[in-house]
Amino acid sequence: MTGSRTKVGEVADKVAEKRQLDRALEEGLEETFPGSDPVNVTQPPPSKADHHVKRRD
């Protein structure tokens, strides 16, 4: 009986570990969403409609 109890405990531990990893992954994805959008490091040139907007160089 001890052998089967140990296996049940091991399975429960693995399930708990997987749930924790899934939660951590989900949190990481939420923190970095949307990950596919690149960071815009340049300012686009002004358009004709932006003539009143002052921009710094």
A tleap script that builds the chain and sets N, CA, C and O, in Angstrom:
source leaprc.protein.ff14SB
mol = sequence {
  NMET THR GLY SER ARG THR LYS VAL GLY GLU
  VAL ALA ASP LYS VAL ALA GLU LYS ARG GLN
  LEU ASP ARG ALA LEU GLU GLU GLY LEU GLU
  GLU THR PHE PRO GLY SER ASP PRO VAL ASN
  VAL THR GLN PRO PRO PRO SER LYS ALA ASP
  HIE HIE VAL LYS ARG ARG CASP
}
set mol.1.N position { 0.815 -1.186 0.000 }
set mol.1.CA position { 0.000 0.000 0.000 }
set mol.1.C position { 0.866 1.260 0.000 }
set mol.1.O position { 0.470 2.272 -0.579 }
set mol.2.N position { 2.019 1.221 0.626 }
set mol.2.CA position { 2.888 2.387 0.706 }
set mol.2.C position { 3.370 2.808 -0.676 }
set mol.2.O position { 3.489 4.000 -0.961 }
set mol.3.N position { 3.649 1.818 -1.542 }
set mol.3.CA position { 4.119 2.124 -2.889 }
set mol.3.C position { 3.102 2.905 -3.692 }
set mol.3.O position { 3.467 3.861 -4.376 }
set mol.4.N position { 1.842 2.526 -3.628 }
set mol.4.CA position { 0.820 3.237 -4.397 }
set mol.4.C position { 0.570 4.626 -3.818 }
set mol.4.O position { 0.277 5.565 -4.558 }
set mol.5.N position { 0.684 4.759 -2.511 }
set mol.5.CA position { 0.499 6.069 -1.875 }
set mol.5.C position { 1.611 7.017 -2.295 }
set mol.5.O position { 1.369 8.203 -2.521 }
set mol.6.N position { 2.825 6.499 -2.401 }
set mol.6.CA position { 3.948 7.319 -2.832 }
set mol.6.C position { 3.739 7.787 -4.269 }
set mol.6.O position { 4.007 8.944 -4.593 }
set mol.7.N position { 3.259 6.887 -5.131 }
set mol.7.CA position { 3.007 7.268 -6.520 }
set mol.7.C position { 1.922 8.331 -6.608 }
set mol.7.O position { 2.027 9.262 -7.407 }
set mol.8.N position { 0.889 8.200 -5.801 }
set mol.8.CA position { -0.182 9.193 -5.795 }
set mol.8.C position { 0.383 10.543 -5.362 }
set mol.8.O position { 0.044 11.575 -5.941 }
set mol.9.N position { 1.232 10.537 -4.359 }
set mol.9.CA position { 1.867 11.775 -3.895 }
set mol.9.C position { 2.760 12.383 -4.960 }
set mol.9.O position { 2.781 13.602 -5.133 }
set mol.10.N position { 3.499 11.540 -5.679 }
set mol.10.CA position { 4.371 12.030 -6.747 }
set mol.10.C position { 3.550 12.645 -7.873 }
set mol.10.O position { 3.907 13.694 -8.409 }
set mol.11.N position { 2.458 11.992 -8.225 }
set mol.11.CA position { 1.590 12.515 -9.284 }
set mol.11.C position { 0.992 13.851 -8.850 }
set mol.11.O position { 0.940 14.797 -9.637 }
set mol.12.N position { 0.544 13.927 -7.607 }
set mol.12.CA position { -0.029 15.172 -7.091 }
set mol.12.C position { 1.013 16.288 -7.109 }
set mol.12.O position { 0.693 17.429 -7.442 }
set mol.13.N position { 2.255 15.964 -6.753 }
set mol.13.CA position { 3.326 16.958 -6.782 }
set mol.13.C position { 3.588 17.442 -8.204 }
set mol.13.O position { 3.782 18.636 -8.430 }
set mol.14.N position { 3.594 16.520 -9.158 }
set mol.14.CA position { 3.831 16.895 -10.554 }
set mol.14.C position { 2.698 17.769 -11.084 }
set mol.14.O position { 2.939 18.730 -11.814 }
set mol.15.N position { 1.471 17.436 -10.718 }
set mol.15.CA position { 0.320 18.231 -11.151 }
set mol.15.C position { 0.409 19.635 -10.557 }
set mol.15.O position { 0.170 20.621 -11.253 }
set mol.16.N position { 0.750 19.726 -9.283 }
set mol.16.CA position { 0.875 21.028 -8.626 }
set mol.16.C position { 1.997 21.848 -9.259 }
set mol.16.O position { 1.851 23.054 -9.457 }
set mol.17.N position { 3.108 21.199 -9.576 }
set mol.17.CA position { 4.231 21.896 -10.203 }
set mol.17.C position { 3.840 22.404 -11.592 }
set mol.17.O position { 4.183 23.526 -11.964 }
set mol.18.N position { 3.126 21.583 -12.352 }
set mol.18.CA position { 2.685 21.995 -13.692 }
set mol.18.C position { 1.723 23.172 -13.602 }
set mol.18.O position { 1.805 24.100 -14.406 }
set mol.19.N position { 0.821 23.143 -12.641 }
set mol.19.CA position { -0.117 24.259 -12.472 }
set mol.19.C position { 0.635 25.545 -12.138 }
set mol.19.O position { 0.315 26.614 -12.659 }
set mol.20.N position { 1.638 25.432 -11.264 }
set mol.20.CA position { 2.426 26.608 -10.895 }
set mol.20.C position { 3.169 27.154 -12.116 }
set mol.20.O position { 3.203 28.366 -12.332 }
set mol.21.N position { 3.757 26.271 -12.904 }
set mol.21.CA position { 4.463 26.707 -14.107 }
set mol.21.C position { 3.504 27.336 -15.114 }
set mol.21.O position { 3.841 28.335 -15.750 }
set mol.22.N position { 2.320 26.763 -15.261 }
set mol.22.CA position { 1.321 27.326 -16.167 }
set mol.22.C position { 0.891 28.718 -15.714 }
set mol.22.O position { 0.734 29.622 -16.535 }
set mol.23.N position { 0.700 28.889 -14.402 }
set mol.23.CA position { 0.328 30.206 -13.872 }
set mol.23.C position { 1.438 31.220 -14.114 }
set mol.23.O position { 1.174 32.359 -14.498 }
set mol.24.N position { 2.685 30.800 -13.887 }
set mol.24.CA position { 3.820 31.696 -14.096 }
set mol.24.C position { 3.945 32.079 -15.571 }
set mol.24.O position { 4.225 33.233 -15.892 }
set mol.25.N position { 3.740 31.123 -16.456 }
set mol.25.CA position { 3.788 31.399 -17.889 }
set mol.25.C position { 2.681 32.368 -18.280 }
set mol.25.O position { 2.923 33.322 -19.019 }
set mol.26.N position { 1.488 32.132 -17.797 }
set mol.26.CA position { 0.356 33.005 -18.116 }
set mol.26.C position { 0.619 34.427 -17.625 }
set mol.26.O position { 0.337 35.393 -18.334 }
set mol.27.N position { 1.157 34.552 -16.417 }
set mol.27.CA position { 1.466 35.871 -15.872 }
set mol.27.C position { 2.529 36.560 -16.729 }
set mol.27.O position { 2.419 37.749 -17.028 }
set mol.28.N position { 3.548 35.812 -17.116 }
set mol.28.CA position { 4.592 36.381 -17.966 }
set mol.28.C position { 4.055 36.838 -19.305 }
set mol.28.O position { 4.457 37.885 -19.814 }
set mol.29.N position { 3.153 36.065 -19.880 }
set mol.29.CA position { 2.554 36.460 -21.155 }
set mol.29.C position { 1.700 37.712 -21.003 }
set mol.29.O position { 1.718 38.588 -21.867 }
set mol.30.N position { 0.957 37.796 -19.911 }
set mol.30.CA position { 0.123 38.973 -19.681 }
set mol.30.C position { 0.978 40.217 -19.463 }
set mol.30.O position { 0.617 41.305 -19.911 }
set mol.31.N position { 2.103 40.062 -18.779 }
set mol.31.CA position { 2.983 41.194 -18.498 }
set mol.31.C position { 3.657 41.726 -19.763 }
set mol.31.O position { 3.982 42.911 -19.837 }
set mol.32.N position { 3.868 40.872 -20.743 }
set mol.32.CA position { 4.588 41.277 -21.945 }
set mol.32.C position { 3.684 41.438 -23.154 }
set mol.32.O position { 4.185 41.633 -24.261 }
set mol.33.N position { 2.365 41.364 -22.981 }
set mol.33.CA position { 1.437 41.471 -24.104 }
set mol.33.C position { 1.367 42.900 -24.591 }
set mol.33.O position { 1.365 43.785 -23.735 }
set mol.34.N position { 1.312 43.211 -25.819 }
set mol.34.CA position { 1.519 42.324 -26.958 }
set mol.34.C position { 3.004 42.200 -27.259 }
set mol.34.O position { 3.685 43.198 -27.496 }
set mol.35.N position { 3.479 41.018 -27.250 }
set mol.35.CA position { 4.898 40.765 -27.463 }
set mol.35.C position { 5.326 40.873 -28.904 }
set mol.35.O position { 6.523 40.954 -29.181 }
set mol.36.N position { 4.393 40.877 -29.828 }
set mol.36.CA position { 4.755 40.912 -31.239 }
set mol.36.C position { 4.979 42.332 -31.748 }
set mol.36.O position { 5.548 42.514 -32.825 }
set mol.37.N position { 4.547 43.333 -31.001 }
set mol.37.CA position { 4.726 44.711 -31.447 }
set mol.37.C position { 6.129 45.193 -31.108 }
set mol.37.O position { 6.513 45.196 -29.939 }
set mol.38.N position { 6.893 45.598 -32.107 }
set mol.38.CA position { 8.243 46.080 -31.827 }
set mol.38.C position { 8.205 47.455 -31.164 }
set mol.38.O position { 7.233 48.197 -31.306 }
set mol.39.N position { 9.252 47.777 -30.455 }
set mol.39.CA position { 9.377 49.080 -29.824 }
set mol.39.C position { 9.700 50.095 -30.910 }
set mol.39.O position { 10.572 49.856 -31.746 }
set mol.40.N position { 9.009 51.214 -30.903 }
set mol.40.CA position { 9.256 52.263 -31.885 }
set mol.40.C position { 10.310 53.202 -31.320 }
set mol.40.O position { 10.031 53.961 -30.392 }
set mol.41.N position { 11.515 53.157 -31.871 }
set mol.41.CA position { 12.602 53.982 -31.357 }
set mol.41.C position { 12.816 55.229 -32.196 }
set mol.41.O position { 13.609 56.091 -31.816 }
set mol.42.N position { 12.145 55.349 -33.309 }
set mol.42.CA position { 12.270 56.533 -34.153 }
set mol.42.C position { 10.929 57.236 -34.250 }
set mol.42.O position { 9.870 56.618 -34.139 }
set mol.43.N position { 11.001 58.520 -34.457 }
set mol.43.CA position { 9.791 59.315 -34.607 }
set mol.43.C position { 9.519 59.471 -36.100 }
set mol.43.O position { 10.419 59.866 -36.841 }
set mol.44.N position { 8.315 59.175 -36.561 }
set mol.44.CA position { 8.026 59.339 -37.982 }
set mol.44.C position { 8.056 60.820 -38.361 }
set mol.44.O position { 7.828 61.681 -37.511 }
set mol.45.N position { 8.331 61.117 -39.616 }
set mol.45.CA position { 8.337 62.521 -40.037 }
set mol.45.C position { 6.932 63.111 -39.923 }
set mol.45.O position { 5.943 62.389 -40.043 }
set mol.46.N position { 6.844 64.413 -39.693 }
set mol.46.CA position { 5.523 65.026 -39.560 }
set mol.46.C position { 4.751 64.980 -40.876 }
set mol.46.O position { 5.321 65.112 -41.959 }
set mol.47.N position { 3.464 64.794 -40.752 }
set mol.47.CA position { 2.602 64.818 -41.934 }
set mol.47.C position { 2.067 66.237 -42.117 }
set mol.47.O position { 2.307 67.101 -41.274 }
set mol.48.N position { 1.361 66.478 -43.186 }
set mol.48.CA position { 0.786 67.805 -43.430 }
set mol.48.C position { -0.188 68.192 -42.321 }
set mol.48.O position { -0.306 69.368 -41.977 }
set mol.49.N position { -0.881 67.207 -41.766 }
set mol.49.CA position { -1.842 67.495 -40.695 }
set mol.49.C position { -1.144 67.826 -39.375 }
set mol.49.O position { -1.775 68.350 -38.457 }
set mol.50.N position { 0.145 67.527 -39.275 }
set mol.50.CA position { 0.894 67.784 -38.041 }
set mol.50.C position { 1.658 69.102 -38.076 }
set mol.50.O position { 2.545 69.302 -37.246 }
set mol.51.N position { 1.358 69.991 -38.982 }
set mol.51.CA position { 2.144 71.216 -39.118 }
set mol.51.C position { 2.117 72.073 -37.850 }
set mol.51.O position { 3.044 72.851 -37.623 }
set mol.52.N position { 1.101 71.951 -37.037 }
set mol.52.CA position { 0.990 72.744 -35.815 }
set mol.52.C position { 1.706 72.096 -34.622 }
set mol.52.O position { 1.845 72.733 -33.578 }
set mol.53.N position { 2.152 70.870 -34.754 }
set mol.53.CA position { 2.801 70.153 -33.662 }
set mol.53.C position { 4.291 70.453 -33.677 }
set mol.53.O position { 4.958 70.280 -34.697 }
set mol.54.N position { 4.811 70.907 -32.530 }
set mol.54.CA position { 6.246 71.157 -32.429 }
set mol.54.C position { 6.921 69.886 -31.949 }
set mol.54.O position { 6.481 69.262 -30.984 }
set mol.55.N position { 7.985 69.511 -32.625 }
set mol.55.CA position { 8.721 68.299 -32.262 }
set mol.55.C position { 10.143 68.664 -31.893 }
set mol.55.O position { 10.724 69.618 -32.411 }
set mol.56.N position { 10.684 67.872 -30.980 }
set mol.56.CA position { 12.082 68.064 -30.597 }
set mol.56.C position { 12.949 67.136 -31.423 }
set mol.56.O position { 12.536 66.027 -31.764 }
set mol.57.N position { 14.137 67.585 -31.741 }
set mol.57.CA position { 15.087 66.737 -32.480 }
set mol.57.C position { 15.901 65.904 -31.549 }
set mol.57.O position { 16.750 65.132 -31.993 }
savepdb mol mol.pdb
quit
